[in-house]
Amino acid sequence: MQTAFIQGVGIGGSLIMAVGAQNAFVLKQGLKRSHSLPIAAICSFIDAVMITAGVAGLGHLILAFPLIKDIASFGGALFLLCYGYSALKSSFNENRLDSDEAHAADSLKKAVLTTLAISLLNPHLYLDTVVLLGSISVQFEGAEKQWFGAGAVLASFVWFFSLSLGAKYLSPVFKKPKAWCYLDRFICVTMWSIAAALMYPYIMA
């Protein structure tokens, strides 16, 4: 059981920690100190549900119905393009907010909806959690499979809350307007790169 749990933590953590749209958004909201805890909780909860579904064997549903992945890919790409453009536009704003002034600048409703969109419209969420982790979990049986899933869920909670709460230690860096500029442009590149990756298979088909 300990081996299964440790593998769950390691594999789940390696997938979650990769640079992506979700992590970039969580980092920025953490730096702004804008609803960072609810956002971390939502991301962790979504991962927990998806990982549990994958370990339970629901990954076959996505593989059996490619339309689910197609809808998520096109919807996600469109959203990421729009969000990336918004970040790029924001990077040219001369009246930059520092991390203190940005606190609670966004409404909770907007933050929650954006978190849900970035999370649920990303097909990699389903492939990494439901399909990939679900496939890996088949090597375990009974309680060991549950411990594997629990390890992956724990890794998700630790990562998102660490990223969200740890961002405040970067606040001194973001007292400088240029730092926000570079962050927004990094987010733009990240969002557009993921959108391009989502559309690449369809363009090359």
C-alpha positions in Angstrom: 0.0 0.0 0.0 2.8 2.4 0.8 4.4 1.7 -2.5 1.2 2.4 -4.4 0.6 5.6 -2.4 4.2 6.9 -3.1 3.9 6.1 -6.8 0.6 8.0 -6.8 2.2 11.0 -5.3 5.2 10.9 -7.6 3.4 10.3 -10.9 0.5 12.6 -10.0 2.9 15.4 -9.0 5.0 15.1 -12.1 1.9 15.5 -14.3 0.4 18.4 -12.3 3.6 20.4 -11.9 4.2 20.8 -15.7 3.9 24.4 -16.9 0.4 24.9 -18.2 -2.6 27.2 -18.5 -4.0 26.2 -15.1 -0.7 26.6 -13.2 0.0 30.0 -14.9 -3.5 31.3 -13.8 -3.1 30.0 -10.3 0.3 31.6 -10.0 -1.0 35.0 -11.3 -4.0 35.0 -8.9 -1.7 34.0 -6.1 0.6 37.0 -6.8 -2.4 39.3 -7.0 -3.7 37.7 -3.8 -7.0 37.6 -5.5 -9.2 34.7 -4.3 -6.2 32.5 -4.3 -7.5 29.9 -1.8 -10.9 29.3 -3.5 -9.0 28.9 -6.8 -6.6 26.4 -5.4 -9.5 24.6 -3.8 -11.4 24.4 -7.1 -8.4 23.2 -9.0 -7.6 20.5 -6.4 -11.2 19.4 -6.2 -11.5 19.0 -10.0 -8.3 17.0 -10.1 -9.6 14.8 -7.2 -12.8 14.1 -9.1 -11.0 13.3 -12.3 -8.4 11.1 -10.7 -11.0 9.2 -8.8 -12.9 8.7 -12.0 -9.8 7.5 -13.8 -8.9 5.0 -11.0 -12.5 3.8 -11.2 -12.0 3.0 -14.8 -14.0 5.8 -16.6 -11.0 6.6 -18.9 -12.4 4.1 -21.4 -15.4 6.5 -21.9 -13.2 9.3 -23.3 -11.4 6.8 -25.6 -14.7 5.3 -26.8 -16.2 8.8 -27.6 -13.6 11.0 -29.3 -16.3 13.7 -29.7 -15.8 14.5 -26.0 -12.1 15.2 -26.6 -12.9 17.2 -29.8 -15.4 19.5 -28.2 -13.0 20.2 -25.3 -10.1 20.8 -27.7 -11.9 23.4 -29.9 -13.6 25.1 -26.9 -10.4 25.1 -24.9 -8.3 26.4 -27.8 -10.7 29.3 -28.4 -10.8 30.2 -24.7 -7.0 30.1 -24.4 -6.6 32.3 -27.4 -8.9 34.9 -25.9 -7.3 34.7 -22.5 -3.8 34.9 -24.0 -4.9 38.0 -26.0 -6.2 39.6 -22.8 -2.9 38.9 -21.0 -0.9 40.4 -23.9 -3.1 43.5 -23.9 -2.7 43.8 -20.2 1.1 43.7 -20.5 1.0 47.0 -22.4 -1.0 48.7 -19.6 1.1 51.4 -18.1 -1.0 51.7 -15.0 0.1 48.4 -13.5 -1.2 47.2 -10.2 1.3 45.9 -7.7 0.6 42.8 -5.7 -1.0 44.7 -2.9 -3.2 47.0 -5.0 -4.3 44.0 -7.1 -5.7 42.2 -4.0 -9.3 41.2 -4.7 -9.2 43.3 -8.0 -11.2 40.5 -9.7 -14.6 39.4 -8.5 -14.9 36.0 -6.9 -17.5 35.0 -9.6 -15.1 35.9 -12.4 -12.2 34.1 -10.8 -14.3 31.0 -10.2 -15.7 30.9 -13.8 -12.2 31.5 -15.3 -10.8 28.7 -13.1 -13.5 26.3 -14.3 -13.0 27.3 -17.9 -9.2 26.9 -17.8 -9.6 23.5 -16.0 -12.5 21.9 -17.7 -11.9 23.1 -21.3 -8.4 21.6 -21.3 -8.5 18.1 -22.7 -5.1 17.4 -21.1 -6.9 17.4 -17.8 -8.9 14.4 -18.9 -6.0 12.6 -20.6 -3.6 13.1 -17.7 -6.0 12.3 -14.9 -8.8 10.1 -16.2 -6.9 8.2 -19.0 -3.2 8.2 -18.0 -3.5 7.9 -14.3 -6.4 5.5 -14.7 -4.3 3.3 -17.0 -1.4 3.3 -14.6 -3.7 2.3 -11.7 -4.7 -1.0 -13.4 -1.4 -2.5 -12.2 -2.8 -2.3 -8.6 -5.8 -4.1 -7.2 -8.2 -3.5 -4.4 -7.0 -1.2 -1.6 -3.7 -0.6 -3.4 -5.5 1.1 -6.3 -7.3 3.3 -3.9 -4.0 4.2 -2.2 -2.5 5.1 -5.6 -5.4 7.4 -6.3 -5.2 8.9 -2.9 -1.5 9.7 -3.5 -2.2 11.4 -6.8 -5.0 13.5 -5.2 -2.7 14.5 -2.3 -0.1 15.6 -4.8 -2.7 17.8 -6.5 -3.8 19.5 -3.3 -0.2 20.1 -2.0 0.8 21.5 -5.4 -2.0 24.0 -6.0 -2.1 25.3 -2.4 1.7 25.6 -2.4 1.7 27.4 -5.7 -1.1 29.7 -4.6 0.1 30.5 -1.1 3.8 30.5 -2.0 3.3 33.1 -4.7 3.2 35.8 -2.0 6.9 35.4 -1.5 7.5 36.7 -5.0 5.6 39.9 -4.2 8.7 42.0 -3.8 9.7 41.2 -7.3 6.3 42.2 -8.6 6.5 45.7 -7.0 8.1 46.6 -10.4 5.6 47.2 -13.2 8.0 45.5 -15.7 7.7 42.2 -13.7 3.9 42.2 -14.3 4.5 42.9 -18.0 6.8 39.9 -18.3 4.5 37.7 -16.4 1.5 38.6 -18.6 3.6 38.0 -21.8 4.7 34.7 -20.4 1.1 33.8 -19.7 0.1 34.9 -23.2 2.8 32.6 -24.8 1.8 29.7 -22.5 -1.9 30.0 -23.4 -1.3 30.4 -27.1 1.2 27.5 -27.2 -1.3 25.2 -25.5 -4.0 26.4 -27.9 -1.7 25.6 -30.9 -0.9 22.2 -29.4 -4.6 21.4 -29.1 -5.3 22.4 -32.7 -2.1 20.8 -34.3 -3.6 17.3 -34.7 -6.6 18.7 -36.5 -4.6 21.0 -38.8 -2.3 18.2 -39.8 -5.1 15.7 -40.3 
